[in-house]
Amino acid sequence: MSEPSPRQRLLVLSVCCSALFLVSLDNTALNTALPAIQHGFGASTAGLQWTIDAYLVVLSSLLLLAGSAGDRIGRRRVFRAGLVLFTAASLLCSLAPTLGWLIAFRALQAVGGCMLTPVAMAIITNVFTDRRERARAIGAWSAVQGITMAVGPLLGGLLVDTAGWRWIFLINLPIGILALALTGEVPESRAPRPRRLDPVGQLLVVVLLATTVYAVIQGPATGWTSPQVLACTITAAVALPALITAELAQREPLIELRFFRQLPFTTSALSAVCAFAALSGFLFLAALDLQDARGLAAWQAGLYLLPMAAMTIVCPPLAGHLTATRGPHLPLMLSGTATTLAGLLALLGAQQHTPLLLACYLLFGTGFGLVNAPITHTAVSGMPRAQAGVASAITTTSRQIGSALGVAVIGATLPTADYATATFDHASRPAWWIITGCGITIAALATLTRRHAHRSTSTRHSTEADSPVVAHRAR
């Protein structure tokens, strides 16, 4: 493959960022549309949870497979297929006649979405070979996600109030078609040695995630002892050890479980789960609180979320700088502390006072904005370069799993009936305790990782001091 020209590299980055904008905007805007979907279809809280989680479960299940498929059969080919499928599924979502069809089309949309994000990052890495240019390209890529977090709720609210919730999906069509038209500028690439497929591991991942989320979402609606919930619980309990056994037996497993023997990698994956569980649960909670309980219009709810969204743009560069100069511990501690304070502020009555509520949202946005850079750094810093991509992919999957679990668990704590503001404030207290717990866990994991790093450094220095070579040099 010839070296891409500066113009071609810029076009490739634009196409990849367009795909990320497409996926991220759809998810952030949809949360604002949940009350409208609920009223339009007469949906229950569980139905709304499935509108979000049908996408997240499929996405998190297939991310690793999609990345491997791009390495094997061609990244541009898989990227194009993802754009076609995501755009077509968006059209189907806009035409959904019932909630059940909407959930099914959202799952189809996720099949396309899983081909976009990991493959686009591989394309950027392959095209931008210069280290500085690659860093700037990844910075632009990351900024797109922050921008969609800021404009998504407000744009979604405006679309819902002016044109209806179906336009949340219709707006994807021109973006998807334009990105697809420009993919001719994307050079085709494959991995020199693609990883083997792991169909058994892939099947067990889908079964484990689907049954776990189903049990959590349907438990409050149908009863925790209902036959279907019990069946899913038992299936998930069997699928977990089966997945571990199957992956340990594979030479090139779908999930590299041996990575989890390293404490920094394990804590980064757990931090990703906690951070994104808090985020998805927060957005789900805020949509119902602001619109259903408080009676705000969708666009007004988007304005309320602007303090949170603004901090998700401001804080990532700061987190990157702190991680580069001070290490990942400080930004992770600040993230966990800000998330914890946001939860505690809500529990202490911030929901009854608009300035305090906005301060709560500001703190939460700060916590989430600081978490991504140190998580990614911690996950890949201890890995050989050849394994950094796999480690990053597992961390990305952890983020999506956290998002799915956050909607499922926090949604399961909410009432299923209509509620006034005072009733919702009381009913949402368990959800805010969960968000607070996520913040505490992130801070605790950061402290654990730092202590492990200090012990490892002390042990290494002690070993070097005791070595004959060092002793000889000292003499």
Beta strands, then each sheet from edge to edge (+ up, - down):
end
